[in-house]
């Protein structure tokens, strides 16, 4: 980023922080909630498929087992694991058994091959499938090429990797049973101390409808128990929702393309996502949120477990992580299309992997 770009980002973040401070100074009365919900918390985690090369084989089950065995049991807290379109039914059965063995709860969003096969493509923003073999397409940088392909695969991705739909299912489940719902990525885990601080933050004043939960990446899962997650981490945070919160995740955005940051942006949370340019083929991520700026950061942070090596959890490996994720998305869509008969010849270019390079543009 150029010095001018850093200055622009600094000014924008400063304005956002001032708006949040003004919102807090105006006060935000804690709404009444039913007595049976007051002070209760649900931790809802979205558990998805292993996607190579972003993940190593078996990381989903290994990290699920690690969380169940190592995260303390928090009194009065509901732990919900949302099994999101798992392709392998044997793995799903094993995951369900692990969850039941540790007295946690599961919500299954099933992968139904016929439903997947019936879905098409989102070609309209690009004119036609011919765009992906045109000079105009190849005139873009390779990373942008990959992102355009991912968007064109959107209908299939929103089903097979519908992370925002699963997150919203967690919000819905939580609103019925808890005052607060922490909607976490599947590899995120609290320590005892970090959760107790998070619980305290949920009850602190002034009241806000959202808690922004810092996330600290672990390069080695063996460090869990020796370290505490850093509440000053600048990684993309997690979000907890009060049962009266009005916001939700935008299901137009598939896994890999601003699936969480669209909501962070709409809530007015400062971060790099506020400065990412919008490509012409992408819909506006701006949606009105009635309780915008009504958030506070928590001092209770979460660890994110390693997805399996290759140095992708290093502090400054965000570019490599996104490149690996983009390749994994298209590789997975291609494989699913082969399995379920939706690899139409005219869309062959969409599921052909493209090496990624060039400047980092954000997901």
C-alpha positions in Angstrom: 0.0 0.0 0.0 1.3 3.5 -0.9 1.7 6.2 1.8 -1.3 7.9 0.4 -3.3 4.6 0.8 -2.2 4.2 4.4 -3.2 7.8 5.1 -6.7 7.2 3.5 -7.1 4.1 5.6 -6.1 5.8 8.8 -8.6 8.6 8.2 -11.4 6.2 7.4 -10.7 4.1 10.4 -10.5 7.2 12.6 -13.9 8.3 11.4 -15.4 4.9 12.0 -14.0 4.8 15.6 -15.4 8.3 16.3 -18.9 7.2 15.0 -18.7 4.2 17.3 -17.7 6.3 20.3 -20.6 8.7 19.6 -23.0 5.8 19.4 -21.8 4.5 22.7 -21.9 8.0 24.3 -25.6 8.3 23.3 -26.2 5.2 25.2 -27.9 2.0 24.2 -30.4 0.7 26.7 -30.1 -3.0 27.4 -33.3 -4.5 26.0 -35.5 -6.7 28.1 -35.0 -10.5 27.5 -36.9 -13.4 28.9 -35.7 -14.5 32.4 -34.6 -17.9 31.1 -32.3 -16.3 28.5 -30.7 -13.6 30.6 -26.9 -14.1 30.9 -26.9 -17.3 28.8 -24.5 -18.0 25.9 -24.4 -20.3 22.9 -21.1 -21.0 21.1 -22.1 -21.9 17.5 -19.3 -23.3 15.3 -19.5 -23.9 11.6 -17.8 -27.2 10.7 -17.0 -27.6 7.0 -15.3 -30.0 4.6 -11.5 -30.4 4.3 -10.6 -28.4 1.2 -7.2 -29.2 -0.3 -4.7 -27.5 -0.5 -6.0 -25.0 2.1 -6.4 -27.8 4.6 -4.6 -31.1 5.1 -6.6 -34.3 4.9 -8.4 -35.0 8.2 -8.0 -31.5 9.7 -11.8 -31.1 10.2 -12.1 -34.2 12.3 -8.8 -33.7 14.1 -9.6 -30.1 15.0 -13.1 -31.0 16.1 -11.7 -33.7 18.3 -9.1 -31.2 19.7 -11.8 -28.6 20.6 -14.1 -31.2 22.2 -11.2 -32.6 24.3 -9.4 -29.4 25.2 -11.8 -26.6 25.4 -13.2 -26.5 29.0 -16.8 -27.1 29.8 -18.3 -23.7 30.6 -21.2 -24.0 33.0 -24.6 -23.0 31.5 -23.1 -22.6 28.0 -24.6 -24.4 25.0 -22.0 -25.7 22.5 -23.5 -26.1 19.0 -21.6 -27.6 16.1 -23.1 -26.9 12.7 -22.1 -29.7 10.3 -22.2 -27.7 7.0 -22.7 -29.8 3.8 -20.2 -32.5 4.7 -19.7 -34.6 1.5 -18.5 -37.7 3.2 -21.3 -39.4 5.2 -18.9 -41.6 7.1 -17.0 -38.6 8.3 -20.3 -36.9 9.2 -21.3 -39.9 11.3 -17.9 -39.9 13.1 -18.2 -36.2 13.8 -21.8 -36.6 15.2 -20.6 -39.4 17.5 -17.7 -37.3 18.7 -20.0 -34.4 19.5 -22.5 -36.7 21.3 -19.7 -38.3 23.3 -18.8 -34.9 24.7 -22.4 -33.8 25.5 -22.4 -31.1 22.9 -25.1 -30.5 20.3 -25.1 -30.8 16.5 -27.1 -29.2 13.7 -26.7 -31.0 10.3 -27.1 -29.1 7.1 -27.0 -32.0 4.7 -25.3 -32.3 1.4 -27.8 -33.7 -1.1 -26.1 -34.6 -4.4 -29.3 -34.1 -6.5 -29.8 -30.6 -5.0 -26.2 -29.7 -5.9 -26.4 -31.1 -9.4 -29.5 -29.0 -10.2 -27.7 -25.7 -9.5 -26.2 -23.6 -12.4 -23.7 -20.8 -12.6 -23.7 -17.1 -12.1 -22.4 -16.0 -15.6 -24.6 -12.9 -16.1 -22.1 -10.4 -14.6 -19.5 -11.6 -17.2 -21.8 -11.8 -20.2 -21.3 -15.5 -21.1 -19.0 -18.4 -20.4 -16.9 -17.3 -23.4 -15.6 -14.5 -21.2 -13.4 -17.0 -19.4 -11.4 -17.8 -22.5 -11.3 -14.2 -23.8 -8.4 -11.7 -24.0 -10.4 -9.5 -21.6 -10.3 -12.2 -19.0 -6.6 -12.9 -19.4 -5.9 -9.1 -19.3 -6.7 -9.3 -15.6 -4.1 -10.4 -13.0 -4.1 -14.1 -12.1 -5.5 -13.5 -8.7 -8.5 -11.5 -10.1 -9.0 -14.3 -12.7 -9.4 -16.8 -9.8 -11.8 -14.6 -8.0 -14.0 -14.1 -11.1 -14.1 -17.8 -11.6 -15.1 -18.3 -8.0 -18.0 -15.8 -8.3 -19.2 -17.5 -11.4 -19.4 -20.8 -9.5 -21.4 -19.0 -6.8 -24.6 -21.0 -6.9 -22.8 -24.2 -6.5 -20.5 -22.8 -3.8 -23.3 -21.2 -1.8 -24.7 -24.7 -1.5 -21.6 -26.8 -1.1 -19.7 -24.3 1.0 -22.5 -22.0 2.2 -20.7 -20.7 5.2 -22.9 -17.6 5.6 -26.1 -19.7 5.5 -24.6 -21.9 8.2 -23.6 -18.9 10.3 -27.1 -17.5 10.0 -28.5 -20.9 11.1 -26.4 -20.5 14.2 -27.7 -17.0 14.8 -31.3 -18.3 14.5 -30.7 -21.2 16.8 -29.0 -19.0 19.4 -31.8 -16.4 19.5 -34.3 -19.0 20.5 -32.1 -20.3 23.4 -29.5 -17.8 24.6 -29.0 -14.1 25.2 -25.7 -14.2 23.3 -24.5 -16.3 20.4 -20.8 -16.4 19.5 -20.8 -17.5 15.9 -17.3 -18.9 15.3 -15.4 -20.4 12.5 -15.0 -24.2 13.0 -11.4 -24.1 14.1 -11.8 -21.4 16.8 -11.5 -22.3 20.5 -11.7 -20.5 23.8 -9.4 -21.0 26.8 -10.9 -21.0 30.2 -9.6 -17.5 31.0 -10.5 -16.0 27.6 -14.0 -17.3 27.8 -14.6 -15.9 31.3 -13.4 -12.6 30.0 -15.7 -12.9 27.0 -18.6 -13.7 29.4 -17.8 -10.7 31.5 -17.6 -8.5 28.4 -21.1 -9.6 27.3 -22.5 -8.2 30.5 -20.5 -5.0 30.6 -21.8 -1.5 30.0 -22.6 0.3 27.8 -24.7 -2.4 26.2 -24.1 -3.2 22.5 -25.8 -5.6 20.2 -22.6 -7.1 18.9 -19.3 -8.2 20.4 -16.3 -8.3 18.1 -14.1 -11.1 19.3 -10.4 -10.9 18.4 -8.8 -14.0 16.8 -5.3 -15.3 17.3 -3.9 -17.9 14.9 -1.9 -20.8 16.2 0.9 -22.2 14.1 1.1 -25.2 16.3 -2.0 -26.6 18.2 0.4 -27.8 20.9 0.7 -24.2 22.1 -2.9 -24.3 23.3 -2.7 -24.5 27.1 0.6 -22.7 27.2 -0.5 -19.4 25.7 -3.5 -17.1 25.9 -5.0 -15.6 22.7 -3.9 -12.0 22.2 -6.9 -9.6 22.4 -4.9 -7.1 20.3 -4.6 -9.5 17.3 -5.3 -7.8 14.0 -6.5 -11.0 12.3 -10.1 -11.0 11.0 -12.2 -11.2 14.1 -15.3 -13.3 15.0 -18.7 -11.9 15.9 -21.1 -12.5 18.8 -24.7 -11.5 18.5 -27.2 -10.4 21.2 -30.6 -12.0 20.7 -32.0 -8.6 19.7 -29.2 -7.9 17.1 -30.6 -7.0 13.7 -27.6 -7.9 11.6 -26.9 -11.2 9.8 -24.4 -12.5 7.3 -25.0 -11.7 3.6 -25.7 -15.0 1.9 -25.0 -13.5 -1.5 -21.3 -13.7 -0.7 -19.8 -17.2 -1.0 -17.0 -18.7 0.9 -13.8 -17.0 -0.1 -15.2 -13.7 -1.2 -16.0 -11.3 1.6 -18.3 -13.7 3.3 -17.7 -12.3 6.8 -16.1 -9.0 6.1 -19.3 -7.7 4.4 -21.0 -7.7 7.8 -18.0 -6.2 9.6 -18.0 -3.4 7.0 -21.8 -2.8 7.4 -21.4 -2.7 11.2 -18.8 0.0 10.8 -15.9 -2.1 12.2 -12.6 -0.6 11.2 -10.3 -2.9 9.2 -8.7 -3.5 5.8 -12.1 -4.7 4.5 -13.3 -1.1 4.6 -10.8 -0.2 1.8 -11.0 -3.2 -0.5 -12.2 -2.1 -4.0 -15.4 -3.5 -5.4 -15.0 -5.2 -8.7 -17.8 -4.3 -11.2 -19.1 -7.9 -11.3 -19.6 -8.0 -7.5 -22.9 -6.6 -5.9 -22.6 -3.9 -3.4 -21.8 -5.3 0.0 -23.4 -2.3 1.7 -26.6 -3.1 3.4 -28.4 -1.0 6.0 -28.0 -2.3 9.5 -30.3 -0.6 12.0 -27.9 -1.1 14.9 -24.8 0.0 13.0 -21.8 1.0 15.2 -23.4 -0.7 18.2 -20.5 -3.0 18.8 -17.6 -3.3 21.2 -14.4 -5.4 21.1 -14.1 -8.0 23.8 -10.9 -8.6 25.8 -11.8 -12.3 25.6 -10.3 -13.6 22.3 -10.2 -16.9 20.6 -7.5 -19.1 19.2 -7.8 -20.4 15.6 -6.3 -23.8 15.4 -3.9 -24.7 12.6 -5.4 -26.1 9.4 -2.5 -28.4 8.9 0.8 -27.0 8.0 2.5 -25.5 4.9 3.2 -22.4 6.9 -0.3 -21.0 6.1 -1.0 -20.0 9.7 2.1 -17.7 9.9 1.3 -14.1 11.0 2.0 -12.5 7.6 0.9 -15.3 5.4 -2.6 -13.8 4.5 -1.8 -13.7 0.8 -0.7 -17.4 0.7 -3.8 -18.4 2.7 -6.1 -16.7 0.3 -4.3 -18.1 -2.8 -4.5 -21.6 -1.3 -8.1 -21.2 -0.4 -9.1 -20.0 -3.9 -7.3 -22.9 -5.5 -9.1 -25.3 -3.0 -12.5 -23.8 -3.8 -12.2 -24.4 -7.6 -10.6 -27.8 -7.1 -13.5 -28.9 -4.9 -16.1 -27.5 -7.3 -14.4 -29.3 -10.1 -14.4 -32.6 -8.3 -18.0 -32.3 -7.2 -19.0 -31.6 -10.8 -17.2 -34.7 -12.0 -19.0 -36.8 -9.3 -22.5 -35.4 -9.9 -22.5 -34.9 -13.6 -22.6 -31.1 -13.8 -19.2 -30.6 -15.6 -20.8 -29.0 -18.7 -18.1 -28.5 -21.5 -18.9 -24.8 -21.8 -18.0 -24.3 -18.2 -14.8 -26.2 -18.3 -12.7 -23.0 -18.0 -14.4 -22.1 -14.7 -13.1 -25.2 -12.9 -9.6 -25.1 -14.4 -7.2 -24.0 -11.7 -5.2 -20.8 -12.3 -1.8 -20.2 -10.5 -2.2 -17.1 -8.4 0.2 -14.2 -8.2 0.1 -10.4 -8.2 -0.7 -7.9 -5.5 -3.0 -8.9 -2.6 -6.4 -7.4 -3.2 -8.3 -8.9 -0.2 -10.8 -11.8 -0.4 
